[in-house]
Amino acid sequence: MRRLRPSLLLRGSEARLTAALVLAAQTLFLWMFLSADPIERLARGNPAVLLFASDWRHGMAGNSWLYMPGFFAVAAAVWLCGRHSPVPAIVTHLSASAAAATFVAAAGSILGARLAADQLLISTGIALGAALPGPSAIGTARGLYTLATWTSFVLACRHALAHRTWRPFIVPAVMSIGLALIRPWMVDDFTTLWAQRVATGDLIACTSAAAIPALATLLGAGVQRSQSRANPNCAAGTRRAATTSSR
């Protein structure tokens, strides 16, 4: 019993830390979406303003040291969240956390929208005025749907890697179709801009591109370590087989 108590305490503190990381990551993700929504609504069909709102939402308009910071943060937090719980419990936890993150992000989007408007003025010379509306219900729904789609993809990657199956990708694939219908022009726009900036040697663009395989490798290695700890006999057998073959 004495040996179990420290382990349980550590597991409880680890769960609280993971929950806090998930909430912070979801808040960052939604904050960038909700902050850009007023800019998009005030664009009145102006393609330069619409493009700026899309770039700002993805951290590509001079407001971030890393492209798509919310996506990176959610990927890492959700991956950690999915280590010890079944999928239904994870989905329930993530949904409750996203609801709380929406309120926090909406409150912070007042300042975020002003920061985006100031950056728009610096970048394009277009002024939107002093009064900016709050995030709309449609903009909030789009942000939440994008968050859900990305989250489902991250969970599918973890489950597919752990169980050696491609079936988990069915859900994010279907949800991605809906995302393409909501914003058919956005994905091509920011990926094209990202590729163009990488081609010119832009430091942030190159660093952000390199961070994708780096994060994927780090998280994938974590799954492999978890499987080795859960099946020590299997891991030991694999090492013995490798040693025998080398001889």
Sequence and secondary structure as in RCSB ss.txt:
>XXXX:A:sequence
MRRLRPSLLLRGSEARLTAALVLAAQTLFLWMFLSADPIERLARGNPAVLLFASDWRHGMAGNSWLYMPGFFAVA
AAVWLCGRHSPVPAIVTHLSASAAAATFVAAAGSILGARLAADQLLISTGIALGAALPGPSAIGTARGLYTLATW
TSFVLACRHALAHRTWRPFIVPAVMSIGLALIRPWMVDDFTTLWAQRVATGDLIACTSAAAIPALATLLGAGVQR
SQSRANPNCAAGTRRAATTSSR
>XXXX:A:secstr
 TTHHHHHHHHHHHHHHHHHHHHHHHHHHHHHHHHHHHHHHTTTT HHHHHHHHHHHTT SSS SSSSHHHHHHH
HHHHHHTSSS HHHHHHHHHHHHHHHHHHHHHHHHHHHHHHHHHHHHHH     S      HHHHHHHHHHHHHH
HHHHHHHHHHHHHT SGGGHHHHHHHHHHHHHSTTHHHHHHHHHHHHHHTT HHHHHHHHHHHHHHHHHHHHHHH
HHHHH HHHHHHHHHHHHHHH 
